[in-house]
């Protein structure tokens, strides 16, 4: 006959055969194991089944994933699988999503950048005007530098009159347009500025003192006899590279003028930074939009200013003559937002800038425009005949430059850099 199932759902014979397993160590302790052995057969079968289920559950913990432990194990497994699938999907498709975003967003970014560039070009001043100070006491008597600091040299009566005339010429050029004046802190440039402003009575103008527009430092108190020796040494060494005792070299002035150009560009961007409105919302008469920048400075600084922007070489710089007292140079904005050297303003029109040995030679065409780089094809016959590349006519190995001071020897019909640089000056002439 078939054995009747016990209360625990297992046959009695099965429970009896598993009785030796009750002698195994139990999580319930040794006393619980002994108690199980003394129970009657029906209850022992039920207890044995419970013991087997408990042992299997505890022994399976070492083989199953920690995520599956407890009552929430299946839910945790499902969630972990979904997360893994989501990560795998993102990894596979993320690069395509990024690529699609770039394809769509890049034209928009380009359009916004173009609009910003156009706004900056639109609100750059129409002109940048350079004005040298009027005739000073140092231009008349060079010995004054031995007893008066260079920064305290005053204008002569003629220099003050020149400043008033320069103001009238500027008023004709500017008209009713807005203007911002940058000026050297030296006394003679401040006097020139005040003389110029007499032509702008009852007009609102902006004024900025800029120490980087000061004259080149030629030293402290300068002994006239000692300075003659210094100027001769300067001619031999090179005007651009020579450093005056206790003073500056031309390279120092070049560096600070180039640094000032960066500041000037930031002033040009003020209409874009002063308001949360878009730049095209600014009315043309807005005070923050300045149509003319006027720099009242020194002759040497005017040449360095143009050298920095138009990328003149040292050879070309040495051939440009120093401007006269209160001479006005004009840089006009072109359609591309850059500037072109228009020439010398005489109150009615722009004339040529003095250039070359006799002051009558015209500037080379590339000296009027902004030229960040110059191109050439090495090995082409006559490639260095172009004035654009004249500064590359260097002596070959073993040869000695014919011109004094290490400058290149000029070709027939040309003006060498040293020859153009040696010119008589009135006083210091800077």
C-alpha positions in Angstrom: 0.0 0.0 0.0 1.1 3.6 -0.6 2.3 5.6 2.3 0.1 8.5 3.4 1.6 12.0 3.1 2.7 13.6 6.3 1.4 16.9 7.5 4.3 18.7 5.9 3.3 17.6 2.4 6.1 14.9 2.1 5.7 11.1 2.4 6.5 9.6 5.8 9.1 7.3 4.2 10.8 10.4 2.7 10.8 12.1 6.1 12.3 9.0 7.8 15.1 8.7 5.2 16.0 12.3 5.8 16.1 12.0 9.5 20.0 11.7 9.6 20.2 15.1 8.0 18.8 16.5 11.2 22.1 15.8 12.7 23.7 18.4 10.5 24.6 21.8 12.0 21.5 24.0 11.9 21.2 27.8 11.9 18.8 27.3 14.7 21.5 25.9 17.0 22.5 22.5 18.5 19.5 22.4 21.0 17.0 22.8 18.2 18.6 19.8 16.3 18.4 17.5 19.3 14.8 18.5 19.9 13.9 17.7 16.3 15.3 14.1 16.7 12.8 13.4 19.6 9.7 14.6 17.9 7.0 12.1 16.8 7.1 10.8 13.1 4.4 13.1 11.7 5.8 16.2 13.4 9.3 15.1 12.6 8.5 14.9 8.9 7.0 18.4 8.9 10.0 19.8 10.8 12.5 18.1 8.5 10.9 19.7 5.5 11.1 23.1 7.1 14.7 22.5 8.1 15.6 21.5 4.5 14.0 24.6 3.1 15.8 26.8 5.7 19.2 25.2 4.9 18.8 25.5 1.2 17.8 29.2 1.5 20.9 30.1 3.6 23.3 28.0 1.5 22.0 29.7 -1.7 23.1 33.2 -0.6 26.7 32.6 -1.6 25.7 31.6 -5.1 23.1 34.2 -5.9 23.6 37.9 -6.8 23.5 40.4 -3.9 20.9 42.3 -5.9 18.5 39.3 -5.7 18.6 39.0 -1.9 15.5 39.7 0.2 11.9 40.1 -0.8 12.7 42.9 -3.4 15.2 40.8 -5.2 13.2 40.2 -8.4 12.3 43.9 -8.6 16.0 44.9 -8.1 17.0 42.5 -10.9 14.4 44.0 -13.2 15.5 47.5 -12.5 19.2 46.7 -12.9 18.5 45.0 -16.3 16.5 48.1 -17.4 19.3 50.4 -16.4 21.9 48.3 -18.2 19.8 48.3 -21.3 19.3 52.0 -21.1 23.1 52.6 -20.7 23.8 50.4 -23.6 21.3 52.2 -25.7 22.7 55.6 -24.7 26.2 54.5 -25.5 25.3 53.3 -28.9 23.1 56.2 -29.9 24.8 59.0 -28.0 27.4 59.8 -30.6 24.7 60.1 -33.3 22.6 62.4 -31.0 25.7 64.6 -30.5 26.5 64.6 -34.2 22.9 65.6 -35.1 23.0 68.4 -32.5 26.3 69.7 -34.0 24.9 69.6 -37.5 21.8 71.5 -36.5 23.4 73.9 -34.0 26.6 74.8 -35.8 25.0 77.0 -38.5 23.2 78.8 -35.7 26.4 79.4 -33.9 28.1 80.6 -37.0 25.2 83.1 -37.7 25.4 84.5 -34.2 29.2 84.9 -34.4 28.8 86.6 -37.8 26.2 89.0 -36.3 28.6 89.8 -33.4 31.4 90.6 -35.9 29.1 92.8 -38.0 28.0 94.7 -34.9 31.5 95.3 -33.8 32.4 96.6 -37.3 29.4 98.8 -37.4 30.1 100.4 -34.1 33.8 100.9 -34.6 34.7 104.6 -34.9 34.6 106.0 -38.4 38.0 107.6 -38.0 41.1 107.3 -35.8 42.8 110.7 -35.8 46.4 111.3 -34.7 47.6 114.7 -33.7 51.1 115.7 -32.7 51.5 118.4 -30.0 52.3 122.0 -30.8 55.7 123.6 -30.8 57.3 123.1 -27.4 60.2 124.8 -25.6 62.3 121.7 -26.3 61.8 122.1 -30.0 63.2 125.6 -29.8 66.0 125.0 -27.2 67.3 121.5 -26.7 69.3 122.5 -23.6 66.0 122.8 -21.6 66.1 119.1 -21.1 69.1 119.4 -18.8 67.1 121.4 -16.2 63.4 120.6 -16.9 61.9 117.1 -16.9 60.6 116.0 -20.2 57.1 115.6 -18.9 57.0 119.3 -17.8 58.1 120.9 -21.1 55.6 123.6 -22.1 54.4 124.9 -25.4 55.5 128.1 -26.9 53.0 130.8 -27.9 53.3 129.5 -31.5 52.6 126.0 -30.2 49.4 127.2 -28.5 48.3 128.9 -31.8 49.0 125.7 -33.7 46.8 123.8 -31.2 43.9 126.2 -31.9 44.3 125.9 -35.6 44.4 122.1 -35.3 41.1 122.3 -33.4 39.5 124.2 -36.2 40.8 121.6 -38.7 39.4 118.8 -36.6 36.0 120.5 -36.3 35.8 120.7 -40.1 36.7 117.0 -40.3 34.4 115.8 -37.6 31.5 118.1 -37.9 28.7 117.2 -35.5 29.9 113.7 -34.9 30.9 112.4 -31.5 34.5 112.3 -30.4 36.7 110.7 -27.7 40.1 112.2 -27.0 43.0 110.1 -25.7 46.0 112.1 -24.8 49.5 111.8 -23.4 49.9 113.0 -19.7 52.9 115.2 -20.7 52.3 118.9 -20.1 52.8 119.9 -23.8 50.2 117.4 -25.0 47.7 118.5 -22.3 48.2 122.1 -23.4 47.6 121.1 -27.0 44.5 119.3 -26.1 43.0 122.3 -24.3 43.8 124.5 -27.3 42.1 122.0 -29.6 39.0 121.9 -27.4 38.4 125.6 -27.9 36.9 124.7 -31.2 34.5 122.3 -29.5 32.7 124.7 -27.2 29.3 123.7 -25.9 30.0 120.2 -27.2 30.1 117.0 -25.2 33.3 115.1 -25.7 35.0 112.2 -23.8 38.5 112.5 -22.5 40.9 109.7 -21.5 44.4 110.2 -20.2 46.6 107.4 -21.5 50.2 107.1 -20.2 51.1 104.6 -22.9 50.9 107.5 -25.4 53.8 109.3 -23.7 57.0 110.2 -25.4 59.9 107.8 -25.6 62.0 108.1 -22.5 65.4 109.6 -23.5 66.7 109.5 -20.0 66.4 111.8 -17.0 68.0 115.3 -17.1 70.0 115.2 -20.4 73.3 117.0 -20.7 73.5 118.6 -24.2 77.1 117.6 -24.8 76.5 114.1 -23.7 73.4 113.7 -25.8 75.3 114.6 -29.0 77.5 111.6 -28.4 74.5 109.5 -27.6 72.8 110.5 -30.9 75.9 109.6 -32.9 76.0 106.2 -31.2 72.3 105.7 -31.9 72.9 106.3 -35.6 75.5 103.5 -35.7 73.5 101.1 -33.6 70.1 101.7 -35.2 67.3 104.1 -34.3 64.8 101.4 -33.7 66.9 99.2 -31.4 69.1 101.7 -29.5 68.4 102.1 -25.8 69.0 105.5 -24.3 70.9 105.6 -21.0 68.3 105.5 -18.2 65.6 105.5 -21.0 63.8 103.4 -23.5 64.6 101.7 -26.8 62.3 102.0 -29.8 61.3 98.4 -29.2 59.9 99.3 -25.8 57.7 102.0 -27.3 56.6 99.6 -29.9 55.5 97.1 -27.3 53.4 99.5 -25.3 51.8 101.0 -28.3 50.8 97.5 -29.5 49.4 96.9 -26.0 47.4 100.2 -26.3 45.8 98.9 -29.5 44.3 96.1 -27.6 42.8 98.5 -25.1 41.5 100.6 -28.0 39.6 97.6 -29.4 38.0 97.1 -26.0 36.8 100.7 -26.0 35.3 100.1 -29.4 33.2 97.2 -28.0 31.7 99.3 -25.2 28.4 99.8 -27.1 28.0 96.0 -27.0 28.8 95.7 -23.2 27.1 98.8 -21.7 23.5 97.6 -22.2 21.5 94.4 -22.2 19.8 95.6 -25.4 21.0 94.3 -28.7 23.6 96.5 -30.5 21.3 97.3 -33.4 18.9 98.9 -31.0 21.4 101.7 -30.2 20.4 104.9 -31.9 23.2 106.5 -34.1 23.4 109.5 -31.7 23.9 107.3 -28.6 26.7 108.7 -26.5 28.2 105.3 -26.0 28.7 105.0 -29.8 31.8 107.2 -30.5 32.4 108.0 -34.2 35.9 109.5 -33.8 38.9 108.6 -31.7 41.4 111.4 -31.5 44.9 110.7 -30.1 46.9 113.8 -29.0 50.4 112.5 -28.6 53.9 112.8 -29.9 55.4 112.4 -33.4 57.3 109.2 -32.7 54.2 107.6 -31.2 52.2 108.5 -34.3 54.7 106.5 -36.4 54.7 103.6 -34.0 50.9 103.6 -33.9 50.8 103.1 -37.7 53.6 100.6 -37.6 51.8 98.4 -35.1 48.5 98.4 -37.1 49.7 98.4 -40.7 52.6 96.0 -39.9 55.3 98.2 -41.2 58.8 96.8 -41.1 61.7 98.5 -39.4 63.0 99.4 -42.8 59.8 101.1 -43.8 59.4 102.8 -40.4 62.8 104.4 -40.7 61.8 106.0 -44.0 58.8 107.8 -42.6 59.6 111.3 -41.6 58.5 112.6 -38.2 55.3 114.7 -38.5 55.4 118.5 -38.0 54.0 120.1 -34.9 50.2 119.7 -34.8 50.2 117.7 -37.9 47.1 115.5 -38.3 47.1 112.0 -39.6 43.7 110.3 -40.4 42.8 106.6 -40.4 39.5 105.9 -42.1 37.3 102.8 -41.6 36.7 100.7 -44.7 33.8 98.5 -45.5 35.4 95.5 -43.9 35.7 97.2 -40.5 39.5 97.8 -40.9 41.3 101.1 -41.3 43.1 102.7 -44.1 45.7 105.5 -43.8 44.1 108.4 -45.6 47.0 110.8 -45.1 47.7 114.2 -43.6 44.6 116.4 -43.0 45.2 120.1 -43.7 41.7 121.4 -43.0 40.3 120.7 -46.5 41.7 117.4 -47.8 44.2 114.6 -46.9 47.7 115.0 -48.4 50.6 112.6 -48.6 52.8 111.7 -45.6 56.4 112.6 -45.8 58.4 109.6 -46.9 61.8 108.8 -48.4 65.1 110.7 -48.5 63.6 114.0 -49.9 60.1 113.7 -48.1 58.4 113.6 -51.5 58.3 109.9 -52.3 54.8 108.3 -51.9 54.3 105.5 -49.4 54.4 102.0 -50.8 50.8 100.8 -51.7 50.9 98.1 -49.0 51.7 100.7 -46.3 48.3 102.3 -46.6 46.3 99.2 -45.9 46.2 96.6 -43.1 48.4 93.7 -44.1 48.8 91.0 -41.4 51.1 88.9 -43.6 53.2 89.1 -46.8 53.4 86.3 -49.3 56.2 85.1 -51.4 57.3 82.1 -53.5 60.9 81.3 -52.7 63.1 80.6 -55.7 61.1 82.8 -58.1 63.4 85.0 -60.1 63.3 88.7 -58.9 60.9 87.8 -56.0 62.8 90.3 -53.7 62.5 93.2 -56.2 59.0 93.9 -54.9 59.2 96.7 -52.2 56.8 94.5 -50.2 59.8 92.1 -49.5 62.6 94.7 -49.5 63.3 93.9 -45.8 64.4 90.4 -46.8 67.3 91.6 -49.0 69.9 90.4 -46.5 73.6 89.8 -47.1 74.7 86.3 -47.9 77.1 84.2 -45.8 80.6 85.7 -45.4 79.6 89.1 -46.8 79.6 92.4 -44.9 76.7 94.9 -45.1 77.7 98.0 -47.1 75.6 100.4 -45.1 76.8 101.6 -41.7 75.2 100.2 -38.6 74.3 96.8 -40.0 71.7 98.0 -42.4 71.3 96.7 -45.9 72.9 98.5 -48.8 70.2 100.2 -51.0 69.9 99.3 -54.6 70.1 101.8 -57.4 67.4 104.4 -57.1 66.3 103.2 -53.7 66.6 104.7 -50.2 68.4 102.6 -47.6 67.0 102.4 -44.1 70.0 104.1 -42.5 70.2 106.8 -45.1 66.5 107.6 -44.7 66.9 107.5 -40.9 69.8 110.1 -40.8 68.0 113.3 -41.2 68.5 116.6 -39.5 66.1 117.2 -36.6 65.1 120.4 -34.9 66.0 119.8 -31.2 65.3 116.1 -30.6 62.8 116.1 -33.4 60.6 113.5 -31.8 
